[in-house]
Amino acid sequence: MSTLYDRDEAVIAGIEKLRFFPLEVVSGHGSTLVDPDGRELLDLSATWTASGLGHGHPAVVEAVSRAVRDAPGSGGLSAVHPDSVGLAEDLLALVPGSGDRRVYLGHAGSDANDVALRACRHATGRRTIVAFEHSYHGGVGVAMGVSGVHVDAGAPPDPDSEFLPYPNPFRPVHGDVEADVTASLDLAEKQLAGGAIACLIVEPILSDGGLIVPPDGFLARLHELCRRHGVPMICDEVKMGLGRPGTLHAFEHDGVVPDIVTFGKVLGGGLPLSAAVGPAALLDAPPAAALLTTAGNPVCTAAGRAVLASVVGEQLPERAAKVGALLADSLRALAGSPGADRIGDVRGRGLAIGLELVDPATGDRNPRFAAQVVYRAWELGVVVYYVGGNVLEITPPLVLTESEASQAAEIIGAAIGDAAAGKVNAEEVAKYAGW
């Protein structure tokens, strides 16, 4: 009998696959995934943060069940219903800002960012978008063209885009991260002062580019430049927002209030849902310029409302800060264990943690080793992926317990030690390209 993975290979298009090991799952609960043989795996990805409340969260289950049973249609395109309006009201109450504001509801962070970018072009009459190298804002349209990760992989950049370097404290280009910050801001100043910039889009933590946490104050200084030159700033919170960094919003760390904030992934509790929150002057026109028939549908918006209520009501940002600190400390405590000389850096905020794997002799990035570590971790019972080529992206559900955090660090340490000892089948790992 063919395995589930064999069946997938025979029918699912390869262009939508990003595989690191032959993961088969049939159910999940909390921070646990279950494979067809009943083996339980500790989920440290939360499906790239989309299952941020964990698997089968009771509030989401109840909300979705009610919505499916009584659904008033299948979208908000030409009708209004309580959960789409309610979700927009909830977001406006939770996202700081002033003046007359609107909410765009979509299916994924990709379309939320794409709509926000196009709206800025239309409202300002300007074309150029400033983004960052190694960034990720989506896999469609303008959002894809200003995603540094896609450009790095050979996708054509948007013809009216400019990319700035994102300061990386672990790998400063100019020998000192403050010099990197200055260089990036100087380039931003030059671009913004030219009068041709429609908007600037930035991730408060660079996620798919290597889970890079910028120095404190970088976002605030960038925001001040945007304000000085009258350029809207879009803060992409799709992957790092809504409690994950130990605050409700990742941009809170630097005390800024972006012009537009985009959301996705965790917002839907595992269902396709995204949002952009910003000024009516940017998001209200032209009418019918962003049409998705099932956007704002009753089922997904009901899930979104349950997610927001749970994040706030269960104090998940505070929990992420506490459990994330324990997990990060436990990972740093691996120093001295077998293979620990391959750990170059452990960084992050809350439950957004990056563990960078390096060549112990040179300190260079070690993508081949990272692939072996995530494969071995899966064999040992943990689901974790890598980004930026060599950085384990540790983004578990926000409901992760302290005991699960300790278990996670123990298994990751064992996986690193086993990979360093040559206990991982390199030929088998090579079948899974990952990034």
C-alpha positions in Angstrom: 0.0 0.0 0.0 1.3 3.4 -0.9 2.1 5.8 2.0 0.4 9.1 2.3 3.6 10.8 1.1 3.7 8.6 -2.0 0.1 9.5 -2.8 0.9 13.2 -2.4 3.9 12.9 -4.8 1.6 11.4 -7.4 -1.1 14.1 -7.4 0.0 17.4 -5.7 1.8 20.0 -7.8 5.5 20.4 -7.0 5.3 24.2 -7.4 3.5 24.4 -4.0 5.8 22.2 -2.0 8.5 23.2 0.4 9.6 20.0 2.0 12.4 19.3 4.6 11.5 15.7 5.5 8.7 13.3 4.7 6.2 14.6 7.2 2.8 12.9 7.2 0.2 14.1 9.7 -3.4 13.1 10.3 -4.4 15.1 13.4 -3.1 17.5 15.9 -3.9 19.0 19.3 -2.2 21.9 21.1 1.5 21.9 20.2 1.4 18.2 19.0 1.0 16.7 15.6 0.2 13.0 15.1 1.3 10.9 12.1 -0.5 8.0 10.5 1.2 5.5 12.9 0.1 7.4 15.9 3.5 8.9 16.6 3.3 12.3 18.3 5.6 15.1 17.2 6.2 18.4 19.0 5.4 21.2 16.6 8.0 24.0 16.7 6.8 25.6 13.4 3.0 26.0 13.9 2.8 25.6 10.1 5.1 28.7 9.6 3.1 30.4 12.5 -0.3 29.9 10.8 -1.4 27.5 13.5 -0.3 30.0 16.1 -3.0 29.1 18.6 -2.1 25.4 18.3 -4.1 22.7 16.7 -7.8 22.3 17.5 -8.0 25.4 19.8 -11.5 25.1 21.4 -12.5 28.7 20.7 -11.7 28.4 17.1 -13.4 25.0 16.8 -16.6 26.5 18.4 -16.6 29.6 16.2 -16.0 27.8 13.0 -18.6 25.1 13.8 -21.2 27.8 14.4 -20.2 29.7 11.3 -20.4 26.7 9.0 -23.8 25.7 10.4 -25.3 29.2 10.0 -23.2 30.7 7.2 -24.9 33.7 5.6 -23.3 33.3 2.2 -19.6 32.8 1.3 -18.0 36.2 1.4 -18.2 39.9 1.9 -17.8 41.0 -1.7 -21.3 42.3 -2.3 -22.9 41.8 1.1 -22.2 42.4 4.7 -22.5 40.1 7.7 -21.8 40.3 11.4 -18.4 38.5 11.6 -16.7 40.4 8.7 -17.8 43.8 10.2 -17.0 42.5 13.7 -13.6 41.4 12.8 -12.8 44.7 11.2 -14.0 46.5 14.3 -11.9 44.2 16.5 -8.8 44.9 14.5 -9.3 48.6 14.6 -9.7 48.4 18.4 -6.4 46.4 18.8 -4.2 48.1 16.2 -3.0 51.6 17.2 -3.7 54.5 14.9 -5.8 57.6 14.5 -8.2 59.3 12.1 -10.5 57.6 9.7 -9.3 54.0 9.2 -10.4 51.0 7.2 -9.7 47.2 7.1 -9.1 45.1 4.1 -9.9 41.4 4.6 -8.3 38.8 2.4 -7.1 35.2 2.3 -3.3 35.4 3.0 -0.5 37.7 4.0 0.4 37.7 0.3 -2.8 39.4 -0.9 -2.9 41.7 2.1 0.5 43.0 1.3 -0.1 43.2 -2.4 -3.3 45.2 -1.8 -1.6 47.6 0.6 1.3 48.2 -1.8 -1.0 48.8 -4.8 -3.2 51.1 -2.6 -0.2 53.2 -1.7 0.8 53.5 -5.4 -2.8 54.6 -6.3 -3.2 57.1 -3.4 0.2 58.8 -3.8 0.5 58.7 -7.5 4.0 57.4 -7.1 5.4 54.1 -8.2 8.6 53.1 -6.4 8.4 50.8 -3.4 11.3 50.5 -0.9 11.7 47.1 0.7 14.6 45.1 2.2 17.0 42.5 1.0 16.1 38.9 2.0 12.6 40.0 3.0 9.4 38.1 2.4 6.0 39.7 1.8 4.2 37.2 -0.4 4.1 34.9 -3.3 1.8 36.9 -5.7 1.8 40.2 -7.6 3.6 43.2 -6.4 4.2 41.6 -3.0 6.3 38.8 -4.6 8.2 41.4 -6.7 9.4 43.2 -3.5 10.2 40.0 -1.6 13.9 39.7 -1.3 13.7 36.0 -0.7 12.0 35.5 -4.1 14.4 37.8 -5.8 17.3 35.9 -4.3 15.8 32.7 -5.8 15.6 34.2 -9.3 12.2 35.7 -9.4 12.1 39.1 -11.3 12.0 42.1 -8.9 9.2 44.6 -9.3 10.6 47.1 -11.9 9.8 50.0 -9.5 11.4 48.6 -6.4 14.5 49.5 -4.3 16.0 47.2 -1.8 17.8 48.2 1.4 20.2 46.1 3.5 18.6 44.8 6.7 21.0 45.2 9.7 22.1 41.8 11.1 23.7 42.1 14.5 25.3 38.6 14.2 26.8 39.2 10.7 27.6 43.0 10.4 28.8 44.0 7.0 30.7 47.0 8.1 32.3 45.3 11.1 29.8 46.9 13.5 26.1 46.7 13.5 25.6 50.3 14.3 27.6 51.2 11.2 25.2 48.8 9.3 22.2 50.6 10.7 23.6 54.0 9.7 24.4 52.7 6.2 20.9 51.3 5.8 19.2 54.5 7.1 21.5 56.7 4.9 20.3 54.7 1.8 16.7 55.0 3.0 17.1 58.8 3.4 18.5 59.1 -0.1 15.6 57.1 -1.6 12.8 58.7 0.4 14.1 62.2 -0.3 13.7 61.8 -4.0 10.0 62.3 -4.0 9.2 59.1 -6.1 8.5 56.7 -3.2 4.9 55.3 -2.9 5.7 53.5 0.4 8.2 51.5 2.4 7.4 48.0 3.6 9.4 46.4 6.4 9.2 43.3 8.7 9.9 44.2 12.3 11.8 40.9 12.5 13.1 39.6 9.2 11.6 36.1 9.3 12.2 34.0 6.2 15.5 35.8 5.5 17.0 34.2 8.6 15.0 35.3 11.6 17.1 38.4 12.1 16.2 40.7 15.0 17.4 44.3 14.2 19.0 46.5 16.8 16.7 48.3 19.2 15.5 51.6 17.7 16.1 50.7 14.1 12.4 50.5 13.3 11.8 53.8 15.1 14.5 55.6 13.2 13.2 54.2 9.9 9.7 55.3 10.8 10.9 58.8 11.5 12.5 59.0 8.1 9.2 58.0 6.5 7.3 60.5 8.4 9.7 63.3 7.6 9.4 62.6 3.9 5.6 61.9 3.9 6.1 58.3 2.8 3.6 55.7 4.2 5.3 52.9 6.2 3.7 49.4 5.9 4.6 47.1 8.7 4.3 43.4 7.8 3.2 41.6 10.9 2.0 38.5 9.0 4.4 36.1 10.5 5.8 37.8 13.6 2.7 39.6 15.0 -0.3 39.0 17.2 1.5 37.9 20.4 4.4 35.9 19.1 7.2 38.4 20.0 6.0 38.7 23.6 4.0 41.8 22.7 0.7 42.0 20.9 2.3 43.7 17.9 6.0 43.3 16.9 6.3 47.0 16.1 5.5 47.9 19.7 9.1 47.0 20.6 10.2 50.3 19.1 7.1 52.3 20.0 6.1 53.1 16.5 2.6 53.4 14.9 2.9 52.4 11.2 0.6 53.8 8.6 -0.6 50.4 7.5 -0.2 47.1 9.3 -0.8 43.7 7.6 -1.7 40.5 9.2 -2.2 36.8 8.1 -1.2 33.3 9.2 -2.2 33.2 13.0 -5.1 35.5 12.4 -7.1 32.7 10.8 -6.3 30.1 13.4 -5.2 27.7 10.6 -7.8 29.0 8.1 -7.0 31.3 5.2 -7.5 34.9 6.5 -5.5 38.1 6.2 -6.0 41.8 6.9 -4.5 45.2 6.2 -5.4 48.1 8.6 -4.7 51.6 7.6 -6.1 55.1 6.7 -9.3 55.3 4.7 -7.4 57.7 2.3 -5.2 54.8 1.3 -7.5 51.8 1.5 -10.9 53.1 0.2 -10.1 53.7 -3.4 -10.5 52.9 -6.2 -13.7 50.8 -5.5 -13.6 47.1 -6.5 -9.8 47.2 -7.0 -9.2 44.1 -4.9 -11.8 41.5 -5.5 -11.7 38.0 -4.0 -15.1 36.3 -4.0 -14.7 34.5 -0.7 -12.7 37.1 1.1 -14.3 38.1 4.4 -16.3 34.9 4.4 -18.3 34.0 7.6 -16.2 30.9 8.5 -12.8 32.5 8.3 -13.8 35.8 9.9 -15.5 33.9 12.8 -12.2 32.1 13.3 -10.3 35.4 13.2 -12.6 36.9 15.9 -12.0 33.9 18.1 -8.2 34.1 17.5 -8.1 37.8 18.5 -10.3 37.2 21.6 -8.1 34.3 22.7 -4.8 36.1 22.1 -6.0 38.9 24.4 -8.1 36.9 26.8 -5.6 34.1 27.4 -2.7 36.7 27.7 -0.8 34.9 25.0 1.7 37.7 24.4 2.8 37.5 28.1 2.9 33.7 27.9 5.0 33.9 24.7 7.5 36.2 26.5 7.8 33.9 29.5 8.0 30.6 27.7 10.1 32.0 24.9 12.7 33.2 27.4 12.8 29.8 28.9 13.2 28.1 25.5 15.9 30.6 24.4 17.8 30.1 27.6 17.6 26.3 27.3 18.9 26.5 23.8 21.8 28.7 24.9 22.5 26.2 27.7 23.4 23.6 25.0 26.8 25.2 24.9 29.3 22.5 25.8 27.1 19.6 24.6 28.0 17.5 21.6 28.0 19.5 18.4 27.4 22.8 20.2 30.3 24.4 18.4 28.0 24.5 15.4 25.6 26.9 17.2 26.6 30.3 16.1 23.8 32.4 17.6 20.5 32.1 19.4 18.3 35.1 19.0 14.7 36.3 19.0 11.9 37.8 20.9 9.2 35.8 22.7 8.3 32.6 20.7 10.1 33.8 17.6 13.6 32.3 18.0 16.3 31.7 15.5 19.2 29.3 16.0 22.0 29.9 13.5 24.1 26.9 12.5 27.7 27.5 11.4 30.9 25.8 10.3 32.8 25.6 13.5 36.1 26.2 11.8 35.1 29.3 9.9 31.9 30.6 11.4 30.4 30.6 7.9 26.8 29.6 7.3 26.2 25.9 7.2 23.1 25.1 5.1 24.0 21.4 4.6 24.2 20.9 8.4 21.0 22.8 9.0 19.2 20.4 6.6 20.6 17.4 8.5 19.6 18.8 11.9 15.9 19.5 11.0 15.8 16.0 9.4 17.2 14.4 12.5 14.9 16.5 14.7 11.9 15.1 12.8 13.2 11.5 13.4 13.5 12.3 17.1 10.0 13.8 17.3 10.2 17.5 16.6 8.9 19.5 13.6 11.2 22.5 12.9 12.3 24.1 9.6 15.2 26.3 8.6 15.2 29.8 6.9 17.9 31.9 5.5 19.7 28.7 4.5 21.1 27.8 8.0 18.8 29.2 10.7 16.4 27.0 12.6 13.2 29.0 12.8 11.6 28.1 16.1 8.0 29.4 16.1 5.9 27.0 18.1 2.2 27.6 18.9 1.7 30.3 21.4 0.1 27.7 23.8 3.5 25.9 24.2 4.0 24.8 27.8 7.2 25.2 29.8 7.7 21.5 29.9 7.3 21.3 26.1 9.9 24.1 25.8 12.4 22.1 27.8 11.7 19.0 25.7 12.1 21.0 22.5 15.5 22.3 23.5 16.6 18.7 24.6 15.6 17.2 21.2 17.2 20.0 19.2 20.4 19.6 21.1 20.3 15.8 20.4 19.6 16.4 16.7 22.6 18.8 16.5 24.8 16.3 18.3 23.7 13.4 16.1 24.2 15.4 12.9 27.7 16.5 14.1 28.5 12.8 14.8 27.5 11.8 11.3 24.4 9.8 12.3 22.2 11.4 9.7 21.8 9.8 6.2 23.0 12.6 3.9 21.6 10.9 0.8 18.2 10.7 2.3 18.3 14.4 3.4 19.3 15.5 -0.1 15.9 14.3 -1.4 14.3 17.2 0.4 15.4 20.6 -1.0 13.8 22.8 1.6 14.5 26.4 0.6 
